[in-house]
Amino acid sequence: MTDASPPSSTVPVPIARYRFTVTVSDDLLLPEYAGSLLRGIFGAALRRLCCMTGMPQCPPCPLYQTCPYPAIFEAPPRATSLPQHFNQVANPYVIEPPAPGRRRLQRGETLAFHMVLVGADTLRNLPLIIHAWQRALAHGLGPRRIPAALQTVHWSGERESVSVWSAGQARVTEHDAGLYVPAYPPAETGEVCLDIETPMRLQHNGKPLPAAALSPRALLLTAARRITLLQDLYLGSKIEGLPPVGQLLQAIPAITDDRSQLQWRDWTRYSSRQKQEMTLGGVVGRWRLSGNVAVMWPWLWLCQWLHIGKNATMGMGGYRLISL
C-alpha cells in the first residue's frame, strides 16, 4: 500500500479491507495460490448458512432476489445505467490470500488473509460474513480438511488497524469503514509504479495478454470499467475525488510505460464446476507508468482494494501503488 495521500474527498467510499487471523489444528500444506481454496470454502459455508429452501440452484429459488448468499457471493444480474459492454455481473468482495508460494503450516501456527467488502449493504453483512468464515474454517482446509479456528478480525486502513472482532466476542465492534480518495500522489514526479503481487490477467477478446502485449490503455480502461461497474451496482453514487472517465481517456495517449520488470506466472486450480484442473496466470512484478499522474492516480489508487483483471474476487490482480 502506498503512503497516505491528502484526501480530495470529504465523503467516504463504502469499501473496507479486513484482516482475518486463523490458527490451524494440524499440519497444513497450502497450495501455490490459496485464493481459489479460500473462495471455495467461504462460498460453500455462506450458502449452507443462508439457504432456506435447499434448492440445488439459486436462480429458480423464490428467495433469490432477497437472499444474502447470492447478494454477496453470486450477484444476480441487475439492470444498470451503463452501456451494454459494461452490463455484466460483479461481486462485491475480494478475497486476498497469503502471498503466492507453497507454504507448510505446523499445528497451532497462524495464517492471515484479507477480504475487501464493497458497498454499504455488504458492509452491513460483516457479522454474517465473519460467521460464515468461522463455519468454513471449522469445516476444514485442503484435501485433508484440516480444521482451523478464526481468532481475530481487524479493519485494515492505510496507516492503522482496528480490532473489530475476536474469538468469544458475540458482536462485531462498531467502527468507521470507508475510503477517502486522494487526488494526487505524495510526490508529483509524473511517474508511478504498480508493484503487482498476485497475477494480473488482462484480456482482449477473451484471451490473456502477455507482458509484451500490455499497454497503459488496457490497464486503465480495465480499471475504469471495474470501478464504474461496482460504483453503479453497489456504491450508489458518484465517487468523490475520482476524475471523470473522459479526462482519463484524454490522458491515456500521452502515458508511456516500462514493462521490463514484468514476468508471467501460472498457477493451477481445480474447478468444481468443470470437474477439472485449470491453469490460470498473469503478470507479476513492477509496471512503471509516466504521464498525467493527477488523472490516473485516483483510479489506480482505488483498485488497490478492488484489484484489476480476471478472477479479481479470488485475489488476482492485486498490487501496491507507489509514487516515484
Backbone torsions as a table, in degrees:
resi	resn	phi	psi	omega
1	MET	NA	143.7	-179.7
2	THR	-75.7	162.5	171.9
3	ASP	-59.2	148.5	-178.9
4	ALA	-62.5	137.6	-179.4
5	SER	-109.5	157.1	176.4
6	PRO	-59.5	128.5	-178.5
7	PRO	-70.6	142.2	174.3
8	SER	-100.2	-10.0	-177.0
9	SER	-112.5	153.2	175.9
10	THR	-110.4	-8.6	179.7
11	VAL	-109.3	121.0	-178.2
12	PRO	-69.7	145.3	173.6
13	VAL	-88.0	128.3	-177.1
14	PRO	-74.1	72.7	175.7
15	ILE	-133.6	132.7	-177.8
16	ALA	-144.7	145.1	176.0
17	ARG	-107.0	135.5	178.3
18	TYR	-123.5	138.7	176.9
19	ARG	-100.8	125.1	179.2
20	PHE	-105.3	125.5	179.7
21	THR	-111.3	130.4	-168.5
22	VAL	-132.0	146.4	169.6
23	THR	-115.4	141.0	-178.6
24	VAL	-98.6	146.6	-174.7
25	SER	-88.9	-10.1	179.9
26	ASP	-155.8	172.3	179.5
27	ASP	-59.2	137.5	-175.7
28	LEU	-140.4	131.0	174.4
29	LEU	-103.8	113.2	177.7
30	LEU	-78.7	147.4	176.0
31	PRO	-69.6	170.9	179.3
32	GLU	-51.8	-42.6	178.9
33	TYR	-133.1	114.5	-170.6
34	ALA	-90.8	2.4	-177.6
35	GLY	-61.2	-42.4	179.8
36	SER	-66.0	-42.3	178.1
37	LEU	-59.0	-49.8	-177.7
38	LEU	-65.8	-42.0	178.9
39	ARG	-61.9	-41.6	-178.2
40	GLY	-63.8	-46.6	-177.9
41	ILE	-70.8	-34.0	178.2
42	PHE	-66.0	-47.1	-179.0
43	GLY	-60.8	-43.4	180.0
44	ALA	-63.8	-42.7	-179.7
45	ALA	-67.7	-40.4	179.3
46	LEU	-63.7	-40.0	179.5
47	ARG	-65.6	-45.0	178.2
48	ARG	-60.3	-35.7	-177.3
49	LEU	-73.3	-36.2	-171.5
50	CYS	-95.9	-28.2	-169.4
51	CYS	-66.1	125.9	-179.1
52	MET	-102.6	-18.7	-173.0
53	THR	-109.2	-22.1	-178.2
54	GLY	74.8	12.8	179.4
55	MET	-68.2	142.9	-175.9
56	PRO	-68.3	-27.8	179.2
57	GLN	-122.2	145.6	-177.4
58	CYS	-77.6	-46.1	-172.3
59	PRO	-54.3	-38.0	179.6
60	PRO	-76.4	-9.7	-174.6
61	CYS	-66.9	137.4	178.7
62	PRO	-65.5	-16.9	-179.7
63	LEU	-98.9	9.7	-172.7
64	TYR	-55.4	-41.9	-174.8
65	GLN	-79.0	-12.7	-177.5
66	THR	-117.8	-11.6	-178.0
67	CYS	-71.0	136.2	180.0
68	PRO	-69.8	-21.6	-179.0
69	TYR	-62.1	-58.0	178.6
70	PRO	-65.6	-32.3	179.9
71	ALA	-60.5	-34.2	-179.3
72	ILE	-92.0	-48.8	-165.4
73	PHE	-100.8	-36.9	-179.7
74	GLU	-134.3	76.9	-171.4
75	ALA	-56.6	129.0	175.0
76	PRO	-65.2	148.7	175.0
77	PRO	-57.6	138.2	178.9
78	ARG	-127.0	151.5	170.9
79	ALA	-72.0	133.6	177.8
80	THR	-125.5	167.5	177.9
81	SER	-88.1	5.1	-174.1
82	LEU	-88.8	159.3	174.7
83	PRO	-57.5	162.5	-173.4
84	GLN	-56.2	-39.2	-176.5
85	HIS	-69.7	-12.6	174.4
86	PHE	-90.3	-15.7	-168.0
87	ASN	-78.9	83.6	179.6
88	GLN	-140.8	170.7	-178.6
89	VAL	-84.6	135.5	172.8
90	ALA	-135.1	128.3	-178.8
91	ASN	-87.4	148.4	-171.4
92	PRO	-88.7	42.6	178.8
93	TYR	-155.3	160.4	170.4
94	VAL	-138.8	127.0	174.2
95	ILE	-97.3	122.1	-178.1
96	GLU	-106.3	105.0	-176.8
97	PRO	-75.7	173.9	171.1
98	PRO	-58.9	163.8	-178.4
99	ALA	-54.3	142.2	-179.4
100	PRO	-56.8	149.4	-178.6
101	GLY	127.7	133.4	-180.0
102	ARG	-62.3	136.3	-174.8
103	ARG	-140.9	129.9	178.9
104	ARG	-100.8	124.1	177.4
105	LEU	-104.0	138.8	176.5
106	GLN	-94.2	160.7	-179.7
107	ARG	-52.2	130.6	179.2
108	GLY	85.4	-6.1	-179.3
109	GLU	-74.8	157.5	-175.7
110	THR	-98.8	141.6	175.8
111	LEU	-125.6	137.5	178.5
112	ALA	-127.3	140.5	173.5
113	PHE	-146.1	170.7	-177.4
114	HIS	-123.6	159.6	173.2
115	MET	-140.2	130.1	177.6
116	VAL	-101.2	130.5	178.5
117	LEU	-112.1	138.4	-173.8
118	VAL	-120.7	122.1	175.1
119	GLY	100.4	148.0	-177.8
120	ALA	-62.0	-40.3	-179.9
121	ASP	-63.4	-41.3	179.0
122	THR	-66.7	-41.4	179.0
123	LEU	-63.4	-34.8	177.3
124	ARG	-66.4	-21.2	178.6
125	ASN	-89.2	11.5	-179.5
126	LEU	-54.6	-44.3	178.1
127	PRO	-58.1	-41.3	177.4
128	LEU	-64.6	-41.5	-179.8
129	ILE	-63.7	-42.5	177.4
130	ILE	-61.9	-44.4	179.8
131	HIS	-63.2	-38.8	177.5
132	ALA	-63.1	-39.8	177.2
133	TRP	-65.0	-38.8	176.3
134	GLN	-57.6	-47.3	-179.7
135	ARG	-64.1	-44.2	-177.7
136	ALA	-61.7	-46.0	-177.4
137	LEU	-68.9	-38.8	177.9
138	ALA	-64.7	-31.6	179.2
139	HIS	-69.3	-26.5	172.5
140	GLY	119.1	151.9	-179.5
141	LEU	-113.0	142.0	173.9
142	GLY	76.3	177.9	-178.1
143	PRO	-59.2	-30.4	-179.1
144	ARG	-87.9	0.2	179.3
145	ARG	51.7	57.7	178.5
146	ILE	-74.6	116.9	179.8
147	PRO	-65.1	148.5	176.6
148	ALA	-138.9	159.2	-177.5
149	ALA	-123.3	129.9	176.0
150	LEU	-75.1	125.4	-176.5
151	GLN	-101.7	-48.5	-177.3
152	THR	-144.6	157.0	171.2
153	VAL	-131.2	127.6	178.3
154	HIS	-120.8	138.9	166.0
155	TRP	-76.3	129.8	-176.0
156	SER	-111.4	110.9	175.0
157	GLY	-95.6	-174.8	179.8
158	GLU	-66.6	-37.7	-174.9
159	ARG	-123.4	-4.4	-177.0
160	GLU	-143.3	162.4	177.8
161	SER	-134.3	132.0	-175.8
162	VAL	-122.8	126.1	177.0
163	SER	-70.4	127.8	180.0
164	VAL	-118.1	-13.3	179.6
165	TRP	-163.1	145.6	172.6
166	SER	-144.0	160.4	-176.7
167	ALA	-55.1	133.0	-178.1
168	GLY	91.7	-9.9	179.6
169	GLN	-85.7	128.3	-174.6
170	ALA	-74.3	-40.5	-173.7
171	ARG	-122.1	154.3	174.5
172	VAL	-75.5	133.0	178.9
173	THR	-68.4	133.5	177.4
174	GLU	-63.2	141.4	-177.5
175	HIS	-159.0	157.2	175.0
176	ASP	-82.3	127.3	180.0
177	ALA	-131.2	116.7	-180.0
178	GLY	173.6	164.4	-179.4
179	LEU	-118.6	142.4	172.8
180	TYR	-110.5	114.3	-172.4
181	VAL	-73.6	126.0	176.6
182	PRO	-81.4	146.6	-177.6
183	ALA	-86.7	-22.3	-175.2
184	TYR	-152.3	157.6	-179.3
185	PRO	-74.0	162.4	179.8
186	PRO	-57.8	-38.6	179.3
187	ALA	-121.8	113.2	-175.5
188	GLU	-83.9	84.2	-178.2
189	THR	-102.6	-7.0	-176.1
190	GLY	81.9	12.2	-179.0
191	GLU	-144.8	136.8	176.4
192	VAL	-132.7	165.0	-179.1
193	CYS	-136.3	133.8	170.5
194	LEU	-96.2	117.0	174.1
195	ASP	-93.4	93.9	-171.0
196	ILE	-81.8	117.8	-172.2
197	GLU	-99.7	-30.0	176.8
198	THR	-123.5	147.2	-170.4
199	PRO	-50.0	124.8	177.8
200	MET	-100.4	116.0	-174.4
201	ARG	-112.6	91.2	173.8
202	LEU	-87.0	144.7	-174.4
203	GLN	-128.6	154.8	173.0
204	HIS	-136.5	122.8	-175.8
205	ASN	54.2	38.7	176.3
206	GLY	80.6	-0.1	-178.9
207	LYS	-111.8	138.9	-178.4
208	PRO	-68.0	146.3	179.6
209	LEU	-98.1	120.1	173.0
210	PRO	-71.0	171.6	-176.3
211	ALA	-55.9	-38.9	-177.1
212	ALA	-65.9	-24.0	-177.4
213	ALA	-98.4	-3.3	179.6
214	LEU	-73.5	163.0	178.7
215	SER	-156.9	157.5	173.6
216	PRO	-55.3	-36.4	179.7
217	ARG	-61.8	-46.8	179.9
218	ALA	-60.6	-43.0	-179.7
219	LEU	-63.9	-52.5	-172.8
220	LEU	-71.8	-34.7	176.3
221	LEU	-68.3	-37.2	176.4
222	THR	-64.3	-42.3	177.3
223	ALA	-62.6	-44.1	-178.9
224	ALA	-64.3	-41.2	178.7
225	ARG	-63.3	-44.0	-177.5
226	ARG	-64.6	-48.2	-178.9
227	ILE	-64.2	-44.5	-177.2
228	THR	-63.5	-40.2	179.5
229	LEU	-67.6	-47.0	178.9
230	LEU	-63.5	-37.4	177.1
231	GLN	-61.2	-45.9	-177.3
232	ASP	-68.2	-36.0	-175.7
233	LEU	-84.3	-36.8	-167.4
234	TYR	-127.6	-23.5	-172.1
235	LEU	-94.1	-19.9	166.5
236	GLY	80.7	-15.1	-178.9
237	SER	-157.2	168.6	178.5
238	LYS	-62.1	139.6	179.4
239	ILE	-80.5	115.8	-179.6
240	GLU	-67.6	135.1	179.8
241	GLY	94.2	-4.1	179.5
242	LEU	-96.2	118.9	-180.0
243	PRO	-60.1	151.0	178.1
244	PRO	-58.2	149.2	178.4
245	VAL	-57.9	-36.3	179.7
246	GLY	-58.6	-40.5	177.6
247	GLN	-65.0	-39.8	178.7
248	LEU	-63.0	-44.3	179.7
249	LEU	-62.1	-38.4	178.9
250	GLN	-67.6	-31.7	-177.0
251	ALA	-79.4	-25.8	-171.4
252	ILE	-57.2	-45.0	-176.4
253	PRO	-58.5	-26.8	-177.9
254	ALA	-91.9	-0.2	-178.9
255	ILE	-85.9	129.4	175.8
256	THR	-111.5	164.6	-176.5
257	ASP	-148.0	163.9	176.2
258	ASP	-129.5	113.6	-177.9
259	ARG	-109.6	16.4	-173.3
260	SER	-66.0	-20.6	-178.7
261	GLN	-98.7	8.4	177.4
262	LEU	-89.2	144.7	174.3
263	GLN	-141.5	155.0	-178.5
264	TRP	-85.7	136.8	176.3
265	ARG	-131.3	122.8	177.2
266	ASP	-96.1	153.9	169.5
267	TRP	-148.2	157.3	-175.2
268	THR	-116.7	138.3	174.9
269	ARG	-135.5	157.5	176.9
270	TYR	-95.7	126.6	178.0
271	SER	-94.8	114.1	179.4
272	SER	-68.9	-27.7	179.3
273	ARG	-72.0	-44.5	-177.5
274	GLN	-92.2	-4.0	176.4
275	LYS	56.7	41.1	179.0
276	GLN	-159.8	161.3	175.5
277	GLU	-77.3	143.0	-180.0
278	MET	-126.5	135.4	176.7
279	THR	-97.5	122.0	177.5
280	LEU	-122.0	161.4	178.2
281	GLY	-170.1	176.3	179.5
282	GLY	-173.6	-177.0	-178.2
283	VAL	-88.5	145.2	171.7
284	VAL	-130.8	163.1	-179.2
285	GLY	116.2	-160.5	-175.2
286	ARG	-106.0	132.7	-179.6
287	TRP	-124.2	112.4	-177.0
288	ARG	-96.5	137.4	179.2
289	LEU	-125.9	137.3	177.5
290	SER	-126.3	138.4	179.6
291	GLY	151.2	-143.2	-177.5
292	ASN	-77.7	82.7	-175.8
293	VAL	-63.0	-36.9	-176.3
294	ALA	-59.5	-30.7	-179.5
295	VAL	-85.3	-43.7	-174.9
296	MET	-82.2	-23.3	-175.5
297	TRP	-55.9	-51.7	-177.3
298	PRO	-60.0	-36.7	178.9
299	TRP	-65.6	-47.2	-179.8
300	LEU	-70.7	-34.0	178.3
301	TRP	-61.1	-45.8	-176.9
302	LEU	-67.2	-33.4	-179.2
303	CYS	-74.5	-3.8	168.4
304	GLN	-62.1	-29.4	176.4
305	TRP	-89.6	-37.9	-171.4
306	LEU	-89.3	-19.2	-176.1
307	HIS	66.2	165.8	-175.1
308	ILE	-132.9	137.2	172.1
309	GLY	99.0	-169.6	-175.6
310	LYS	-65.3	142.1	176.2
311	ASN	58.7	37.6	177.5
312	ALA	-62.4	-32.4	-176.7
313	THR	-64.5	-24.9	177.0
314	MET	-99.4	18.4	169.9
315	GLY	97.0	-1.2	177.2
316	MET	-70.4	155.8	179.2
317	GLY	73.0	29.8	178.2
318	GLY	-92.7	141.5	-177.3
319	TYR	-155.8	165.0	169.7
320	ARG	-108.0	138.2	179.0
321	LEU	-98.3	127.9	-175.4
322	ILE	-124.3	131.5	173.6
323	SER	-90.2	137.1	-174.8
324	LEU	-109.6	NA	NA
